[in-house]
Amino acid sequence: MIIELIAVGLFVGVISGFFGVGGGMLLNPILLTIGFDIKSAIAISVVQMVLSSINGSYINYKKGILAINDGIWVGIGGILGAILGSYFTDIMSPNTLKITLFSITLFALLRIYFSKPYDENREAKKIASYLLFFIGFFIGVIAMMLGIGGSVLLMPILVGFLHYSTKNAATAGLFFVVFSSLTGLIYRVLNNTFDKLHLNIEVVLAVAVSAIFGVVIGIKFKDRVSHEWHKKLLVLMYLVILALLIRKIWF
């Protein structure tokens, strides 16, 4: 089981670095398929997201491609939203969480797929700091409620409405995950969630630590592909996640 979880963590880390997602959207369905319950899967994914997003954002910062100013406002909103979202996880039924996760994934897929092709001559739109804050707050609620990093919701907004390329949105999305996932982790530690779920620390670390190495590989791959191919692969990732969720929820 540990070797299998290390492989899963490494794979999810690569996806996280390449697409700028926390990894929870992919990790949760995989863990559900392996046999974990939804709340244990969410708890494991939160730890994984904290470690991989911090490492990935540091790498992007060193490369000079991380816009910190806008990201901080979204991140602050995400912190407050994550606190509320973590509370909802404890009171919502497993089936409700699964259906919500499916709906969010479907929205993201459609928004990315129907976005206009990236134009290097078209500048990204600028919006006020308070709007960035409220966007972050809303995403933070949904993110920690479902144990995802939140960039799966942030990316469709950046790409579909603010004219970011999927690669630039991936960098911003991974930075947002730092705020939302760290808040969610602190909440769960204070609430003794890991003890209540009887999660083995070796299981959690097998996924989380291996994801740290995976995110480095993912960022290197992202830097080498074109914007067009990055978008196509992002759509493919959402389709895979939807297939996993459909299999688990309805079959």
N, C-alpha and C positions, 0 to 999 in steps of 0.2 A: 504493500500500500504506500509506504514512504517513497519508494522509487517512482511510483506512478504519480504521486503528488508533486515530487520535484520536477518531473517532466511537464506536468500541467502548469506549475508556477513559472518555469522557464518559458514555455510557450505563451502564456498570458503576458509575461513581462515583455516579450518581443512585440506582441500586439499593442501593448500599452505604449511603448516607445514609438512605434511606427505610426499609430493612429492618434496618439495623444489622449487616449481614454484611460480611465483608472484601471480598467480590466475587469471590474465587477460585472459588467454586462455580459461578458464572455465566461468569466470564472463561475458565476452563480449557476447558469445552466449546466456547466460541466460537472460541478460538484453535486447538483441535483441528480444528474444522470448516474454518477458514481454511487450515490446512495445517501448523501447527506440530506438532512431536512433543510427547509428554506432559511430558518433563522440561524442555524449553524453555518450555512453557506455564506450568509450575509456577514456574520462575525469574522469569518476567515478572510473574506474578500476585503473587509475594511483594513485589516492589518497589512495585507498585500498592497493595497492602494497607497497607504501611508509611505511605506518603504520605497516602492517603485516610483511614485510621483516626485518625492523629494530628490531621489537620485537623478531621475530624468530631467527635472527642472533645473537642477544644478548644471547638468551637462549642457542644456540649451542656453543657460545664462553664460557659461564660459564661451560658447560659440557666438554670443552676441545676437541671438535671434529671439530673445525673450523680452517682450514689452511689459515691463514690470508695473508701470504706473496704472494703466487701465486694469491690469490683472489684480492689483491690490484691492480696488474698489469692488470688483466682482467677488473677490475672495472674502472680504469682510462681510458682505451680504451672505455669502455662502456659509460662513461660520455660524451666524445667527440662525439661518435656515436649517442648518444641519442639526442644531440642538433640538429644534422642533421636530424635524424628520425622524431623529432617533427615538423620540417618544412615541411617534406613530407606529414604528416597527413593533413595539412591545404590545400595542393594543389591537393591531389589525390581524385578521385571520390569515393563515398561510395562502389560501386560495385567492384572497383579495390581493395579496402582495404579488402573486404570480400573474394575475390578470393585469394588474397595473404595470408590471415590468414588461409584459407583452405589448401593451398599448403604447408605452413610451418608446419602445424599440421600433414599432411600426411607424410612429410619427417621425422619428429621426430618419428612418430609411427613406420615406417619401420626400421629406424636406431636402435631404442631400441629393437624392436622385433627380429631382426636378429643378435644382438650382442651376443658374446660368453658368456656362463654361468660364473658367477663370481667365481674366484679361489682365495682363501685367500693367497695362496703361490705366486701368481703372483703380482709383484709390479706395481703400476701405473707408466706410462712413465713420464719422466721429459722433459719439453721443455723450450726453452729460453724465457726470459722475454719479448723480443720484439715480439715474436710470440703470447704470451699470450695477449699482448697489442692489436695486430691487430685482434685477435679472438674477444676480447671484443669490439673493435670498430665496426666490422661488425655486431655483435649481437646487439649492442646498437642502430644502425641505424634501424634494422628490428624491434626491441623491441618497441621503442617509436613511430615508424611509425604506428604500429598496436595496441598500448596500452597494450602490454604484458610485462611481467617482463624480458624476454630474456632467462631465464633458460630453456625454452622449446627447444631452439636451443643449449644452452650450454651443457645440459645434454646428448644429442646424441653424441656430440663431446667427452665429458669426458668418457662416457660409451663405445661408439663404437670404438674410436680411441686411447684413453689414458688408457683404462683398469680400469677405476673406477667402483666400485659397484654403483648401482643406489642409494643406501642410502648415500654413500659418495658424489656422484654427487649432490644429493638433498641438502646437507648441503652447498656445494660450490655454487650451483645455487641460493639458497635463498640469500646468501651474495652478489652475483652479482646484484640481483634485487634492493638492497639498492641503489647502484650507479646509475643504469639506470633509475629507477623510480623517484628518488629524482630530478635528472636533468630534467626529463620530466615534473615533477610537477612545478619546478621553471620556466621553459619555458612557461608553460601554464598560470601561475599566471601573469608573466610579459606581456604576450600577451593578457590578459583579456579574455581567452578562456571561463572560467566559466560564465562570464557575457554575452558573446556573445551567449552562448548556453542556457541562462536563466535557469540554473540548480539551483534547490532549495537546500540550504545548508543542510537542514534536510535529504534530500534524500541521499546526498553524505556521510554524517556522519553516517547515519543508516547502510550503507554497510561497510564503512571503520572501524568504531569503533568495530562493532560486529566481524569483521574479526580478530582483535587483540586477542580476546579471543579464536577464533577458531584455530589460529595458535599454541597456547599452547597445545591444545588437539591433534592437528595433529602431533606435534613433539613427544609427549608421545607415540602415536600409532606407529610411525616410529621406535622408539627405541625397540619396543617389537616384531616386525615381523622379519622374516628371510629375507635374501637377495633375495631368489628365489621368495617369495611371494610379496615382494616389487616390483620386476620387473613385475610380472604378473598383479598386480593392477595398475601399471603405464601404461602398455599397454591398460588395460581396460579404464583408464581415457581418453587416447587419442581417443579411439574408441567412447566414449560418446561425446566428443567434436566434432569429425567429424560428428556424427549423427546430433547434434544440428545445425552445420553449413550447412550441406546438406539440412536440413529441411528449414532453413531460406533463403538460397540462391536460391535453385531451386524449392521449393514448397511453 
